[in-house]
Amino acid sequence: MYNKKKQKLYISELLDDPAISYPSYYILSSAMHKNEMLHSAIIALHSFDFSYYEVPKSYEDIFTMFDSSTFPIYKEKYIVGYFGNKMMYLESNGWKGMPATADIFKMENWLVC
């Protein structure tokens, strides 16, 4: 079985002086490591600059972002992607499955652009 190589994307590669320095890197696939839309979301999250983001009006706004290969932000803490019919959030060690809790359905917990 072919095992894809993962790479570390350091926040310092994207921002000189991040407002939020933890985590200091993310482990990503080569394709995600080069993804400029993901870079934009990481920069927004780590600079705490959400000027291009807003609270969604409905869940459709969130899925519109997924369909356009962009990444909404959850609770101003996690970047969320949609892969293989699963919502996943980005942690330092890579993408993790997002548990379905009551908070996930509250639109005020989401930011979309």
C-alpha positions as CSV (number, residue, x, y, z in Angstrom):
1,M,0.0,0.0,0.0
2,Y,1.3,3.4,-0.9
3,N,1.8,5.7,2.1
4,K,1.7,9.4,1.2
5,K,4.4,11.5,2.8
6,K,3.2,14.1,5.3
7,Q,5.0,17.5,5.8
8,K,5.1,20.0,8.6
9,L,3.7,23.5,7.7
10,Y,5.2,25.9,10.2
11,I,3.2,28.9,11.1
12,S,6.4,30.9,10.9
13,E,6.4,30.2,7.2
14,L,3.1,32.0,6.8
15,L,3.3,34.7,9.5
16,D,6.2,36.7,11.0
17,D,4.5,37.5,14.3
18,P,1.4,35.3,14.8
19,A,-1.1,36.4,17.5
20,I,-1.7,32.8,18.3
21,S,1.5,30.7,18.1
22,Y,0.0,27.3,19.2
23,P,0.2,25.0,17.4
24,S,3.4,26.1,15.9
25,Y,3.0,23.7,12.9
26,Y,0.5,21.4,11.2
27,I,1.2,18.0,9.7
28,L,-0.3,17.9,6.2
29,S,-0.3,16.0,3.0
30,S,1.7,17.4,0.2
31,A,-1.4,18.7,-1.6
32,M,-2.7,20.4,1.6
33,H,0.8,21.8,2.3
34,K,0.5,23.7,-1.0
35,N,-3.2,24.6,-0.7
36,E,-3.4,28.4,-0.8
37,M,-7.0,28.5,0.5
38,L,-5.9,26.5,3.6
39,H,-3.0,28.9,4.0
40,S,-5.4,31.8,4.0
41,A,-7.6,30.2,6.7
42,I,-4.5,29.4,8.8
43,I,-3.3,33.0,8.5
44,A,-6.7,34.3,9.5
45,L,-6.8,32.0,12.5
46,H,-3.3,32.6,13.7
47,S,-3.4,36.4,13.2
48,F,-6.8,36.5,14.7
49,D,-7.9,38.6,11.7
50,F,-11.4,37.5,10.8
51,S,-12.3,40.7,8.8
52,Y,-13.2,38.6,5.8
53,Y,-15.3,36.1,7.8
54,E,-18.8,36.4,9.1
55,V,-21.3,34.2,11.1
56,P,-23.2,32.1,8.6
57,K,-26.9,32.6,8.1
58,S,-27.6,28.9,7.7
59,Y,-25.7,25.6,7.4
60,E,-25.9,26.1,3.6
61,D,-23.2,28.9,3.9
62,I,-20.9,26.4,5.5
63,F,-21.4,23.7,2.8
64,T,-21.0,26.4,0.1
65,M,-17.5,26.9,1.5
66,F,-16.8,23.2,1.5
67,D,-18.0,23.0,-2.1
68,S,-15.7,25.8,-3.2
69,S,-12.7,24.1,-1.5
70,T,-12.4,26.8,1.2
71,F,-12.3,26.3,4.9
72,P,-14.7,27.7,7.5
73,I,-13.5,28.3,11.0
74,Y,-15.2,26.7,14.1
75,K,-15.2,28.5,17.4
76,E,-12.4,30.8,16.3
77,K,-10.2,27.8,17.1
78,Y,-10.3,25.2,14.4
79,I,-10.1,25.1,10.6
80,V,-12.7,22.7,9.2
81,G,-12.6,20.7,6.0
82,Y,-15.0,18.3,4.3
83,F,-13.3,15.2,3.0
84,G,-14.9,11.9,2.0
85,N,-18.3,13.0,3.3
86,K,-16.8,13.7,6.7
87,M,-16.3,17.0,8.5
88,M,-12.8,17.2,9.9
89,Y,-10.9,19.8,11.9
90,L,-7.3,20.6,11.7
91,E,-5.0,19.9,14.7
92,S,-1.2,20.0,14.9
93,N,-1.0,16.3,14.0
94,G,-3.3,16.6,11.0
95,W,-7.0,16.3,10.2
96,K,-9.3,14.7,12.8
97,G,-12.9,13.6,12.5
98,M,-15.3,16.2,14.0
99,P,-17.6,14.8,16.7
100,A,-21.3,15.6,16.2
101,T,-22.1,17.6,19.4
102,A,-25.0,20.1,20.0
103,D,-22.4,23.0,19.6
104,I,-21.8,22.0,16.0
105,F,-25.3,23.0,15.0
106,K,-25.1,26.5,16.5
107,M,-24.4,29.0,13.7
108,E,-22.7,31.4,16.1
109,N,-19.9,28.9,16.5
110,W,-18.9,29.2,12.8
111,L,-17.2,31.7,10.7
112,V,-17.5,31.7,6.9
113,C,-16.2,34.0,4.1
